[in-house]
């Protein structure tokens, strides 16, 4: 095992642990690390999505077992997200300025979470049509950016008062899982390339994702989850702007 591979495995382990603790799977982090290590773009996207599917599966299970998942909150966001994620994966648009704008939005969201991380929220029901429309838009964004969409859904649920931090994380985990499966299906026609060390990467993210999801779903409180989410959003936002 080469030093470069050890660094890659350590990096994806840490990313999976951090992201899974807030209901995400880490695609934006995996993409950033593999880009820095000069891995072929044809390999990066399907690899990141494959890792995303595994970590999101573990995270979904952990948050569901802990009693934080809400089907009534989840399905309106998911109903259009999956087909729009598939569509976004097929679109070839000039996305440089688009990614910068999204990155700035994520950084702004992170700042708001850090400022308001100690404040309790009055949870209310998400309006059905707003949730369906937002889910479709987030699904399209997830396809365009090669992520599962959790970096967009979780802060939306919290800011709008539609869920507390743990319920938002639980709903986002399954949302990310379905969008990642859809995105990988959309990408499979273009390339079927995966690195020979994909098994090692899957083991690393399984360990990291299992640890992060367990801690996030059972051990840490909502204010701490919001702070962790803010860190995740900062990483994702900077990645969108500078890569």
PyMOL commands that set and color helices and strands:
alter all, ss='L'
color gray80, all
select helices_A, chain A and resi 3-20+27-36+41-65+71-90+96-116+128-145+150-159+165-187+198-219+222-242
alter helices_A, ss='H'
color red, helices_A
deselect
rebuild
show_as cartoon
